């Protein structure tokens, strides 16, 4: 039996790599649409913990807060990350963010009870209602900076909107294999004098 030729083996290897990369991209949602619109959202009552360092490492902070909240009876259906600095202008080790749960309990008595014995570094706060460029994406949140952010920036430019303030990402898990991320970019219309 004759051994396969080198060009055949190289072609087969490249094909397998392409199929694997394509499959991973498909599963993560790289080919899913992003919807962007302008609208108000909030207010949100949040249980949060500060984070300093690379944004992609905030997942541990969010999970920690979520785990504690659930142990206290807060379902923590929606989690969030709030990102204060521009990673293109700020050193990675100086990036400021916070993450945690958007509380479903909104009565002052429920919030007071939850807040009466918070772990060190935890805080209950309110994110006020505001005008946002709102984007929705049902792919992996890790693709947000590559897929969602450029589309929102282009949307803002085309609609003469200035993004001012921290970007908020709201994460909602629908099942073990699916979830939706809602991106909130605070905006103000650019006025021409």
Protein Blocks (a to p, Z undefined) as FASTA:
>chain_A
ZZddfklmmmmmmmmmmmmmmmmmmmnopmpccddddddedjddddddddedjfklmmmm
mmmmmmmmmmnopaolagcdddfbdfklgcfklcccddddddfblbfklmmmmmmmcceh
iacdddddddddddddfbdfklmmmmmmmmmmmmmmmnopacedjdddddddfbfkbccd
dddddddddddZZ
